[in-house]
Amino acid sequence: MKYCKRCGVEVVGEREVCPLCSSVLHVDEKPARQEDSFPNIAAKRKVRRKVFWICVYICVLIEALLLGLNRIFSPEVRWSLISGAAEAYVLLSLWQMLSRRKGHITKLYFQAAAVFLLLLGIDYSLGFHGWSVKYGFPCVLLGFAAIILLCMIINFANWQNYLTMQVFMGIFSLAFLIYSFRGKNGNLILACVVFGIYLTLWVMTMIIGGRKAENEIRRKFHL
């Protein structure tokens, strides 16, 4: 049996060269099967898991040290909670980066939520003046709208995949508009701007996308 040393495949017939790489075929004994011809996925997962838990251990030690320093030198200001929120955000982001099972859309949702929770944690550690809700949340929504538009431009061949993101974030912007309109700790001007941007993006997408956009919405929401 002839085989190709370069590709590791057996070739039957009268061929003298490999049909895949055009290398000269050999007629010696069959080469030994290489056990590591494919990447060891399990080993890579173990390495990623170890890296993550090492980072968790380091962050816990740093936060414990900062909490002690905060209590000793300035107990009236809870600045160590800010560092804790920042470390939690870094660890959650690292976990998302090391996770290969989640797509980029899921990671975008996670990052938006993590950023808002980080701002909320900083606001709470400083006495909770409400700026994380009044300004932080609408800014996160605006940034997410820009990311959706950028993703649709870059991945233009599959732009319809981001319609669901528009729907969900548009619902969040509408909820924030209602929350601000009722006189709570919101920002009515920013809420109107954010909702207007998502509404405009949705209308333009449906107009430009036409039947393809309608079919995607029906398929996603079983209409």
CORQUITA-V510480 format. One record per residue. RES is the residue in three letters. PSI is psi as a letter, one per 40 degrees, with the letter a starting at -180 (NA if undefined). OMEGA is omega in whole degrees, 0 to 359 (none if undefined). Layout:
# CORQUITA-V510480
RES&PSI&OMEGA, RES&PSI&OMEGA
This chain:
# CORQUITA-V510480
MET&h&178, LYS&i&179, TYR&i&180, CYS&h&180, LYS&d&183, ARG&d&183, CYS&d&181, GLY&f&181, VAL&i&176, GLU&i&183, VAL&h&177, VAL&i&180, GLY&a&184, GLU&e&181, ARG&i&176, GLU&e&180, VAL&i&180, CYS&h&179, PRO&e&182, LEU&d&185, CYS&e&179, SER&e&176, SER&i&180, VAL&h&180, LEU&i&180, HIS&i&182, VAL&e&178, ASP&a&179, GLU&i&180, LYS&h&182, PRO&i&180, ALA&i&181, ARG&h&180, GLN&h&183, GLU&d&183, ASP&f&180, SER&d&177, PHE&i&180, PRO&i&180, ASN&g&184, ILE&d&181, ALA&d&180, ALA&d&179, LYS&d&178, ARG&d&179, LYS&d&179, VAL&d&179, ARG&d&179, ARG&d&179, LYS&d&178, VAL&d&181, PHE&d&183, TRP&d&173, ILE&d&178, CYS&d&177, VAL&d&180, TYR&d&180, ILE&d&180, CYS&d&178, VAL&d&179, LEU&d&180, ILE&d&181, GLU&d&177, ALA&d&177, LEU&d&180, LEU&d&177, LEU&d&178, GLY&d&179, LEU&d&179, ASN&d&181, ARG&d&183, ILE&d&191, PHE&d&182, SER&g&182, PRO&e&181, GLU&e&179, VAL&h&184, ARG&f&182, TRP&d&180, SER&d&177, LEU&d&177, ILE&d&178, SER&d&178, GLY&d&178, ALA&d&179, ALA&d&179, GLU&d&177, ALA&d&178, TYR&d&180, VAL&d&181, LEU&d&179, LEU&d&177, SER&d&178, LEU&d&178, TRP&d&178, GLN&d&180, MET&d&182, LEU&e&180, SER&h&181, ARG&e&184, ARG&e&185, LYS&h&179, GLY&i&184, HIS&d&179, ILE&d&177, THR&d&180, LYS&d&176, LEU&d&175, TYR&d&183, PHE&d&181, GLN&d&178, ALA&d&178, ALA&d&181, ALA&d&179, VAL&d&180, PHE&d&178, LEU&d&177, LEU&d&178, LEU&d&179, LEU&d&178, GLY&d&178, ILE&d&178, ASP&d&180, TYR&d&181, SER&d&179, LEU&e&178, GLY&e&180, PHE&g&176, HIS&e&175, GLY&e&182, TRP&d&179, SER&d&178, VAL&d&186, LYS&d&184, TYR&d&184, GLY&d&182, PHE&d&177, PRO&d&177, CYS&d&176, VAL&d&178, LEU&d&178, LEU&d&178, GLY&d&179, PHE&d&177, ALA&d&178, ALA&d&179, ILE&d&178, ILE&d&180, LEU&d&180, LEU&d&179, CYS&d&180, MET&d&179, ILE&d&182, ILE&d&181, ASN&f&187, PHE&d&181, ALA&d&181, ASN&f&184, TRP&d&183, GLN&e&179, ASN&e&184, TYR&e&178, LEU&d&179, THR&d&177, MET&d&178, GLN&d&182, VAL&d&183, PHE&d&181, MET&d&174, GLY&d&176, ILE&d&177, PHE&d&179, SER&d&177, LEU&d&178, ALA&d&178, PHE&d&176, LEU&d&178, ILE&d&179, TYR&d&180, SER&d&182, PHE&d&181, ARG&e&174, GLY&e&178, LYS&a&182, ASN&g&181, GLY&a&180, ASN&h&188, LEU&d&181, ILE&d&179, LEU&d&179, ALA&d&178, CYS&d&180, VAL&d&182, VAL&d&180, PHE&d&177, GLY&d&179, ILE&d&180, TYR&d&178, LEU&d&178, THR&d&179, LEU&d&180, TRP&d&181, VAL&d&180, MET&d&179, THR&d&181, MET&d&179, ILE&d&181, ILE&d&182, GLY&d&177, GLY&b&184, ARG&d&180, LYS&d&178, ALA&d&179, GLU&d&179, ASN&d&179, GLU&d&178, ILE&d&178, ARG&d&182, ARG&d&183, LYS&d&186, PHE&e&175, HIS&f&179, LEU&NA&none
